Amino acid sequence: DSGVTQTPKHLITATGQRVTLRCSPRSGDLSVYWYQQSLDQGLQFLIQYYNGEERAKGNILERFSAQQFPDLHSELNLSSLELGDSALYFCASSVGRGQLYGYTFGSGTRLTVV
Amino acid sequence: KNEVEQSPQNLTAQEGEFITINCSYSVGISALHWLQQHPGGGIVSLFMLSSGKKKHGRLIATINIQEKHSSLHITASHPRDSAVYICAVGGNRDDKIIFGKGTRLHILP
């Protein structure tokens, strides 16, 4: 157990639907990162939050949104789902907000859009 | 050209061999990370480097900031080292992270 908890582990949903992925960071970590890993694109950075505020944004689609709550857990919302959104979604946490901190990864949520 | 290039893409070696995986990048960075992803999908952060060299057990990571190059070495490789090794860089202008496409390592017993 890495200390970073992601739920659910697996999710199957239909095109056009909306889903919410949840991440609880390791105790004491203030930053939460979201990543998408698809077979053809590899790992891609989506977004980072630090202590409730958006810190950096990567290749996140407008149909996707995220937030970090006062208790530091984060949610990634994916809407109007398309077949191409099928992927592994990872969350990671770190203690700081910059790049000079190591990451701890969750075990991921496997999303399948049918 | 990708901003982070890894080589080789695939590597098969015999148990006990010395393994080197390379990562070159074209952007200014504040840190470089080496990650390990096992067949089950879980990702483990191995190293975070901003300069020099780090060692953890049989793993050694080095970075040359001037040449924009990093290497991950595995000594006395073992079948349990079989995994995908991913290089990732954090830019020095923002906190965005760019990933390499990974090196798939297979160690034969």
Boltz contact constraints between the chains, C-beta under 6 A:
constraints:
  - contact:
      token1: [A, 42]
      token2: [B, 99]
      max_distance: 6.0
  - contact:
      token1: [A, 42]
      token2: [B, 101]
      max_distance: 6.0
  - contact:
      token1: [A, 43]
      token2: [B, 99]
      max_distance: 6.0
  - contact:
      token1: [A, 45]
      token2: [B, 96]
      max_distance: 6.0
  - contact:
      token1: [A, 45]
      token2: [B, 97]
      max_distance: 6.0
  - contact:
      token1: [A, 48]
      token2: [B, 95]
      max_distance: 6.0
  - contact:
      token1: [A, 55]
      token2: [B, 95]
      max_distance: 6.0
  - contact:
      token1: [A, 56]
      token2: [B, 94]
      max_distance: 6.0
  - contact:
      token1: [A, 56]
      token2: [B, 95]
      max_distance: 6.0
  - contact:
      token1: [A, 56]
      token2: [B, 96]
      max_distance: 6.0
  - contact:
      token1: [A, 58]
      token2: [B, 96]
      max_distance: 6.0
  - contact:
      token1: [A, 99]
      token2: [B, 30]
      max_distance: 6.0
  - contact:
      token1: [A, 99]
      token2: [B, 31]
      max_distance: 6.0
  - contact:
      token1: [A, 99]
      token2: [B, 90]
      max_distance: 6.0
  - contact:
      token1: [A, 100]
      token2: [B, 31]
      max_distance: 6.0
  - contact:
      token1: [A, 102]
      token2: [B, 45]
      max_distance: 6.0
  - contact:
      token1: [A, 102]
      token2: [B, 48]
      max_distance: 6.0
  - contact:
      token1: [A, 103]
      token2: [B, 45]
      max_distance: 6.0
  - contact:
      token1: [A, 105]
      token2: [B, 43]
      max_distance: 6.0
  - contact:
      token1: [A, 107]
      token2: [B, 42]
      max_distance: 6.0
  - contact:
      token1: [A, 108]
      token2: [B, 41]
      max_distance: 6.0
